[in-house]
């Protein structure tokens, strides 16, 4: 496009991504060739220090998202694709706006999923049956936490009704 405006023919030789999320090019970022070299070195010498120092933890990438702490009883159901309602929330950060990307974390600080908030944080705990977060991607694998759906208040009432035949 720029070459058409100027009236000259140009060729792109190199495209560089200088930022990804909160990371910049200067922030301890290594390229794929360095990772392959570190892997080869660590497999030959049984020394994992270079590889561990070059790979940044996931918490650094997810640092600038607002957080919602969820109950342990709903983590596995979210990993299976359930919606998050206010009954599954332990703590929600202030000033979360509708449509903002948030991260769902467990009470021990493990990232569970990323999603878009469907409601403001001031109204989140007031609405019992509305979906709080639309899950975009699940980070945690399934079955790390035990399945506990059907053990809450409404699940127990439903099980009692089914067992009596109503």
MARZA-385550 format. One line per field, with one value per residue: residue number from 1; residue in three letters; x, y, z of N, C-alpha, C, O in turn. Coordinates in steps of 0.02 Angstrom, whole numbers, always signed. Layout:
N
num = (NUM_...)
residu = (Ala_...)
nx = (X_...)
ny = (Y_...)
nz = (Z_...)
cax = (X_...)
cay = (Y_...)
caz = (Z_...)
cx = (X_...)
cy = (Y_...)
cz = (Z_...)
ox = (X_...)
oy = (Y_...)
oz = (Z_...)
***
This chain:
166
num = (1_2_3_4_5_6_7_8_9_10_11_12_13_14_15_16_17_18_19_20_21_22_23_24_25_26_27_28_29_30_31_32_33_34_35_36_37_38_39_40_41_42_43_44_45_46_47_48_49_50_51_52_53_54_55_56_57_58_59_60_61_62_63_64_65_66_67_68_69_70_71_72_73_74_75_76_77_78_79_80_81_82_83_84_85_86_87_88_89_90_91_92_93_94_95_96_97_98_99_100_101_102_103_104_105_106_107_108_109_110_111_112_113_114_115_116_117_118_119_120_121_122_123_124_125_126_127_128_129_130_131_132_133_134_135_136_137_138_139_140_141_142_143_144_145_146_147_148_149_150_151_152_153_154_155_156_157_158_159_160_161_162_163_164_165_166)
residu = (Unk_Unk_Unk_Unk_Unk_Unk_Unk_Unk_Unk_Unk_Unk_Unk_Unk_Unk_Unk_Unk_Unk_Unk_Unk_Unk_Unk_Unk_Unk_Unk_Unk_Unk_Unk_Unk_Unk_Unk_Unk_Unk_Unk_Unk_Unk_Unk_Unk_Unk_Unk_Unk_Unk_Unk_Unk_Unk_Unk_Unk_Unk_Unk_Unk_Unk_Unk_Unk_Unk_Unk_Unk_Unk_Unk_Unk_Unk_Unk_Unk_Unk_Unk_Unk_Unk_Unk_Unk_Unk_Unk_Unk_Unk_Unk_Unk_Unk_Unk_Unk_Unk_Unk_Unk_Unk_Unk_Unk_Unk_Unk_Unk_Unk_Unk_Unk_Unk_Unk_Unk_Unk_Unk_Unk_Unk_Unk_Unk_Unk_Unk_Unk_Unk_Unk_Unk_Unk_Unk_Unk_Unk_Unk_Unk_Unk_Unk_Unk_Unk_Unk_Unk_Unk_Unk_Unk_Unk_Unk_Unk_Unk_Unk_Unk_Unk_Unk_Unk_Unk_Unk_Unk_Unk_Unk_Unk_Unk_Unk_Unk_Unk_Unk_Unk_Unk_Unk_Unk_Unk_Unk_Unk_Unk_Unk_Unk_Unk_Unk_Unk_Unk_Unk_Unk_Unk_Unk_Unk_Unk_Unk_Unk_Unk_Unk_Unk_Unk_Unk_Unk)
nx = (+40_+93_+194_+122_+65_+177_+227_+325_+406_+417_+496_+465_+579_+598_+496_+454_+395_+369_+307_+209_+67_+95_+232_+384_+508_+630_+621_+686_+662_+674_+721_+659_+766_+862_+795_+792_+929_+955_+876_+941_+1065_+1027_+975_+1087_+1179_+1110_+1067_+958_+951_+974_+867_+757_+776_+757_+625_+481_+369_+190_+117_+173_+133_-3_-21_-74_-211_-375_-432_-532_-574_-614_-720_-661_-745_-808_-713_-677_-795_-796_-684_-738_-826_-932_-1038_-995_-1068_-1132_-1130_-1015_-909_-777_-702_-697_-616_-615_-688_-707_-760_-900_-874_-737_-579_-546_-463_-489_-452_-395_-418_-293_-212_-188_-202_-356_-449_-478_-582_-721_-797_-968_-1040_-1037_-920_-976_-1109_-1101_-1108_-1236_-1329_-1396_-1426_-1374_-1255_-1088_-959_-904_-829_-678_-556_-490_-369_-321_-300_-424_-500_-408_-451_-576_-734_-877_-1005_-1181_-1188_-1221_-1339_-1455_-1434_-1441_-1576_-1636_-1594_-1659_-1792_-1793_-1764_-1878_-1972_-2043)
ny = (-60_+63_+77_+98_+221_+304_+280_+192_+33_-84_-208_-320_-371_-417_-456_-409_-450_-345_-333_-429_-441_-401_-408_-348_-326_-313_-379_-504_-598_-740_-817_-946_-1022_-1009_-1076_-1206_-1233_-1227_-1334_-1442_-1434_-1455_-1585_-1659_-1635_-1654_-1543_-1428_-1292_-1183_-1195_-1181_-1051_-978_-992_-907_-896_-933_-845_-719_-678_-667_-564_-434_-442_-425_-508_-648_-742_-909_-1040_-1199_-1303_-1277_-1276_-1389_-1408_-1292_-1317_-1416_-1343_-1271_-1131_-981_-931_-822_-897_-972_-890_-830_-713_-554_-436_-257_-134_-199_-198_-217_-330_-334_-419_-552_-652_-812_-879_-1006_-1032_-1057_-990_-1036_-1022_-1040_-1013_-902_-763_-659_-529_-523_-435_-294_-277_-227_-266_-402_-498_-482_-530_-682_-785_-752_-759_-731_-727_-752_-888_-894_-963_-1111_-1143_-1233_-1410_-1543_-1632_-1612_-1557_-1628_-1691_-1602_-1565_-1551_-1564_-1453_-1334_-1325_-1436_-1542_-1529_-1561_-1693_-1754_-1737_-1816_-1942_-1968_-1980_-1875)
nz = (+0_+42_-51_-169_-145_-143_-266_-304_-323_-197_-92_+38_+157_+286_+422_+581_+741_+867_+988_+1100_+1182_+1350_+1337_+1272_+1143_+1203_+1324_+1390_+1288_+1187_+1032_+918_+870_+970_+1074_+1021_+1020_+1159_+1201_+1138_+1200_+1335_+1330_+1296_+1400_+1516_+1588_+1639_+1661_+1571_+1483_+1571_+1616_+1500_+1459_+1492_+1632_+1632_+1708_+1694_+1567_+1586_+1672_+1658_+1651_+1721_+1870_+1918_+2052_+2071_+2138_+2199_+2174_+2053_+1955_+1874_+1802_+1725_+1648_+1570_+1495_+1550_+1598_+1688_+1834_+1964_+2081_+2080_+2108_+2207_+2233_+2157_+2056_+2073_+1964_+1841_+1678_+1565_+1433_+1444_+1442_+1552_+1676_+1741_+1894_+2009_+2188_+2235_+2149_+2019_+1843_+1760_+1653_+1512_+1477_+1419_+1505_+1545_+1616_+1728_+1865_+1982_+1976_+1971_+2076_+2119_+2026_+2011_+1917_+1795_+1662_+1701_+1645_+1481_+1420_+1334_+1307_+1376_+1496_+1592_+1604_+1593_+1732_+1837_+1955_+2063_+1998_+2038_+2007_+2026_+2161_+2232_+2303_+2218_+2139_+2231_+2270_+2148_+2132_+2239_+2200_+2082_+2137_+2213_+2116_+2061)
cax = (+0_+137_+231_+77_+56_+238_+237_+384_+398_+457_+493_+474_+630_+594_+441_+470_+344_+408_+273_+155_+37_+135_+303_+417_+565_+687_+606_+708_+629_+720_+690_+652_+832_+893_+761_+816_+997_+950_+850_+994_+1115_+1000_+968_+1154_+1216_+1065_+1067_+897_+950_+968_+798_+711_+785_+737_+553_+448_+308_+127_+91_+198_+91_-72_-15_-111_-283_-411_-440_-590_-556_-673_-720_-632_-799_-831_-656_-680_-851_-775_-640_-780_-864_-990_-1037_-981_-1120_-1107_-1121_-948_-858_-754_-680_-694_-582_-656_-681_-711_-813_-931_-835_-665_-549_-528_-435_-517_-399_-417_-400_-221_-177_-177_-248_-404_-476_-484_-648_-746_-849_-1034_-1074_-990_-904_-1021_-1172_-1088_-1130_-1307_-1368_-1381_-1435_-1347_-1187_-1042_-902_-907_-763_-647_-510_-476_-297_-309_-328_-481_-494_-358_-493_-629_-800_-922_-1068_-1239_-1183_-1241_-1407_-1505_-1422_-1468_-1649_-1655_-1584_-1713_-1853_-1786_-1766_-1946_-2012_-2083)
cay = (+0_+122_+84_+125_+293_+339_+271_+150_-37_-104_-278_-329_-421_-445_-434_-425_-436_-313_-339_-477_-429_-356_-417_-311_-361_-308_-412_-574_-640_-779_-841_-1018_-1053_-1013_-1129_-1270_-1242_-1242_-1402_-1488_-1431_-1485_-1658_-1689_-1626_-1663_-1480_-1394_-1223_-1136_-1200_-1153_-978_-945_-995_-867_-929_-910_-790_-655_-660_-654_-517_-371_-455_-424_-576_-672_-803_-952_-1095_-1262_-1348_-1263_-1274_-1444_-1397_-1241_-1351_-1454_-1298_-1240_-1058_-958_-890_-790_-946_-1001_-838_-814_-643_-522_-371_-198_-97_-240_-172_-265_-341_-334_-485_-569_-719_-849_-915_-1044_-1000_-1066_-947_-1068_-997_-1091_-996_-832_-749_-590_-517_-507_-390_-255_-309_-204_-303_-473_-541_-472_-570_-753_-832_-724_-779_-678_-727_-795_-920_-893_-1019_-1145_-1154_-1291_-1472_-1572_-1682_-1598_-1551_-1678_-1670_-1589_-1536_-1588_-1569_-1390_-1329_-1342_-1505_-1587_-1527_-1598_-1765_-1777_-1742_-1874_-2004_-1980_-1993_-1817)
caz = (+0_+46_-114_-219_-132_-161_-337_-315_-308_-139_-72_+110_+170_+354_+465_+651_+791_+921_+1052_+1107_+1247_+1392_+1324_+1219_+1113_+1248_+1388_+1397_+1239_+1146_+970_+912_+861_+1036_+1111_+995_+1046_+1231_+1207_+1119_+1253_+1396_+1321_+1294_+1463_+1573_+1625_+1619_+1685_+1515_+1458_+1621_+1619_+1438_+1450_+1543_+1657_+1606_+1750_+1668_+1510_+1608_+1727_+1650_+1648_+1784_+1894_+1954_+2088_+2071_+2187_+2175_+2153_+1985_+1908_+1826_+1757_+1677_+1601_+1524_+1453_+1584_+1605_+1756_+1866_+2025_+2135_+2076_+2118_+2275_+2235_+2092_+2061_+2059_+1901_+1780_+1635_+1519_+1373_+1458_+1450_+1621_+1686_+1797_+1929_+2067_+2251_+2245_+2102_+1954_+1792_+1736_+1587_+1492_+1452_+1416_+1555_+1518_+1663_+1768_+1929_+2035_+1971_+1959_+2131_+2131_+1979_+2025_+1862_+1734_+1647_+1719_+1599_+1421_+1417_+1268_+1302_+1439_+1504_+1634_+1577_+1629_+1784_+1888_+2014_+2057_+1974_+2094_+1987_+2053_+2234_+2262_+2330_+2167_+2117_+2282_+2264_+2088_+2145_+2284_+2159_+2038_+2175_+2235_+2058_+2041)
cx = (+43_+174_+186_+67_+117_+252_+299_+367_+444_+446_+506_+525_+622_+534_+456_+411_+381_+372_+217_+127_+79_+210_+326_+478_+625_+680_+624_+675_+683_+684_+690_+719_+868_+861_+783_+887_+997_+925_+904_+1047_+1090_+992_+1036_+1189_+1174_+1064_+1008_+897_+941_+896_+749_+717_+761_+662_+520_+386_+245_+99_+115_+155_+21_-74_-60_-185_-313_-428_-508_-570_-619_-665_-690_-685_-822_-774_-662_-739_-835_-728_-679_-826_-925_-982_-1022_-1037_-1093_-1098_-1050_-893_-842_-738_-677_-661_-630_-642_-676_-772_-841_-890_-760_-640_-527_-498_-468_-461_-429_-396_-326_-180_-163_-225_-291_-426_-473_-554_-664_-801_-913_-1070_-1021_-978_-949_-1087_-1162_-1116_-1204_-1350_-1349_-1381_-1410_-1275_-1140_-987_-917_-837_-738_-599_-495_-402_-283_-337_-384_-457_-434_-394_-550_-695_-846_-987_-1125_-1237_-1202_-1313_-1459_-1495_-1449_-1545_-1672_-1648_-1637_-1778_-1849_-1791_-1836_-1993_-2056_-2058)
cy = (+63_+132_+112_+200_+333_+333_+230_+78_-56_-178_-282_-385_-454_-414_-456_-406_-408_-315_-391_-469_-381_-360_-375_-350_-362_-351_-487_-621_-675_-803_-917_-1053_-1059_-1068_-1198_-1284_-1260_-1313_-1454_-1491_-1466_-1560_-1692_-1687_-1638_-1601_-1438_-1319_-1172_-1136_-1170_-1078_-943_-945_-958_-904_-895_-850_-722_-632_-639_-601_-455_-382_-446_-495_-587_-738_-845_-1009_-1158_-1310_-1335_-1263_-1328_-1435_-1342_-1271_-1392_-1410_-1266_-1165_-1041_-912_-864_-838_-974_-951_-830_-740_-617_-453_-315_-172_-142_-216_-228_-269_-343_-406_-496_-638_-750_-889_-953_-1007_-1008_-1027_-978_-1039_-1053_-1075_-921_-822_-675_-583_-496_-453_-352_-290_-287_-242_-378_-517_-532_-516_-643_-797_-806_-749_-720_-671_-775_-823_-921_-951_-1046_-1162_-1219_-1354_-1500_-1621_-1672_-1591_-1602_-1649_-1661_-1557_-1582_-1594_-1504_-1392_-1351_-1413_-1556_-1588_-1567_-1673_-1794_-1784_-1802_-1939_-2019_-1993_-1935_-1784)
cz = (+0_-19_-170_-209_-153_-235_-353_-296_-251_-123_+3_+121_+238_+390_+536_+695_+852_+988_+1047_+1177_+1288_+1378_+1266_+1195_+1160_+1311_+1386_+1348_+1197_+1083_+969_+905_+928_+1078_+1087_+1019_+1120_+1242_+1191_+1174_+1316_+1389_+1321_+1361_+1525_+1618_+1598_+1635_+1628_+1489_+1506_+1625_+1556_+1428_+1508_+1568_+1630_+1645_+1725_+1609_+1531_+1663_+1719_+1640_+1718_+1804_+1927_+1986_+2093_+2121_+2156_+2149_+2081_+1934_+1854_+1778_+1706_+1626_+1550_+1483_+1485_+1588_+1678_+1779_+1932_+2083_+2136_+2090_+2192_+2282_+2164_+2101_+2045_+1989_+1839_+1740_+1591_+1455_+1383_+1466_+1522_+1622_+1747_+1829_+1988_+2131_+2267_+2194_+2034_+1902_+1764_+1665_+1575_+1464_+1449_+1467_+1521_+1559_+1701_+1835_+1985_+2034_+1969_+2014_+2147_+2087_+1986_+1963_+1795_+1724_+1660_+1667_+1541_+1412_+1345_+1258_+1372_+1442_+1540_+1602_+1621_+1682_+1830_+1955_+2007_+2031_+2034_+2071_+2010_+2128_+2269_+2285_+2279_+2142_+2166_+2280_+2203_+2098_+2190_+2243_+2112_+2077_+2201_+2177_+2037_+1979)
ox = (+30_+185_+211_+61_+111_+284_+324_+320_+505_+394_+553_+515_+636_+523_+470_+380_+419_+402_+183_+159_+98_+248_+291_+497_+667_+728_+579_+661_+731_+623_+718_+728_+902_+896_+793_+904_+1035_+948_+911_+1071_+1128_+1000_+1042_+1226_+1200_+1061_+1010_+847_+905_+868_+702_+667_+746_+636_+531_+353_+246_+63_+80_+141_-10_-125_-82_-221_-279_-437_-536_-550_-671_-609_-692_-670_-853_-787_-653_-733_-859_-730_-656_-863_-966_-927_-1036_-1051_-1038_-1060_-1028_-834_-887_-757_-657_-678_-680_-590_-642_-827_-809_-873_-723_-675_-494_-506_-475_-427_-482_-360_-298_-118_-127_-285_-267_-424_-465_-583_-625_-846_-913_-1123_-964_-1020_-959_-1119_-1212_-1144_-1231_-1403_-1294_-1339_-1424_-1238_-1151_-970_-938_-790_-773_-602_-488_-374_-239_-392_-390_-402_-411_-370_-570_-709_-853_-1022_-1117_-1281_-1200_-1344_-1502_-1544_-1476_-1575_-1722_-1689_-1658_-1814_-1900_-1820_-1853_-2050_-2102_-2086)
oy = (+111_+189_+147_+238_+388_+377_+232_+65_-44_-206_-250_-440_-514_-353_-515_-354_-444_-299_-395_-487_-328_-320_-367_-400_-407_-359_-529_-679_-643_-807_-950_-1108_-1110_-1104_-1243_-1341_-1303_-1347_-1504_-1545_-1502_-1596_-1749_-1734_-1633_-1607_-1415_-1286_-1123_-1083_-1135_-1044_-883_-903_-975_-938_-838_-809_-672_-572_-596_-594_-428_-334_-458_-538_-543_-785_-822_-1024_-1168_-1352_-1379_-1251_-1314_-1452_-1345_-1252_-1403_-1435_-1237_-1138_-1080_-861_-883_-823_-999_-969_-824_-708_-652_-417_-324_-187_-123_-214_-280_-218_-352_-449_-453_-678_-717_-927_-934_-957_-971_-1031_-947_-1033_-1107_-1119_-882_-866_-634_-625_-456_-429_-376_-328_-324_-249_-415_-570_-572_-539_-663_-842_-836_-758_-666_-615_-831_-786_-945_-986_-1008_-1191_-1257_-1353_-1481_-1648_-1721_-1616_-1617_-1590_-1706_-1526_-1643_-1626_-1501_-1445_-1393_-1447_-1607_-1641_-1602_-1712_-1851_-1833_-1837_-1987_-2078_-2014_-1945_-1734)
oz = (-37_-40_-213_-257_-179_-265_-409_-258_-255_-140_+28_+96_+245_+388_+548_+686_+884_+1039_+996_+1226_+1263_+1405_+1216_+1225_+1156_+1348_+1382_+1365_+1175_+1083_+1014_+931_+941_+1114_+1128_+1036_+1141_+1287_+1226_+1191_+1349_+1439_+1343_+1377_+1581_+1679_+1541_+1622_+1636_+1475_+1485_+1636_+1558_+1391_+1567_+1529_+1607_+1617_+1735_+1602_+1499_+1696_+1769_+1622_+1768_+1761_+1959_+1951_+2117_+2142_+2095_+2107_+2051_+1874_+1795_+1719_+1649_+1567_+1494_+1440_+1450_+1581_+1723_+1747_+1953_+2130_+2188_+2084_+2234_+2331_+2117_+2147_+2009_+1959_+1791_+1766_+1582_+1425_+1335_+1494_+1551_+1576_+1799_+1796_+2014_+2128_+2307_+2196_+1994_+1917_+1748_+1622_+1622_+1432_+1474_+1473_+1475_+1539_+1707_+1859_+2033_+2086_+1966_+2000_+2186_+2109_+1968_+1958_+1744_+1773_+1633_+1648_+1552_+1396_+1300_+1207_+1420_+1395_+1521_+1574_+1680_+1679_+1861_+2006_+1951_+2041_+2075_+2111_+2013_+2156_+2331_+2287_+2295_+2125_+2146_+2287_+2207_+2075_+2182_+2252_+2104_+2051_+2210_+2187_+1998_+1956)
***
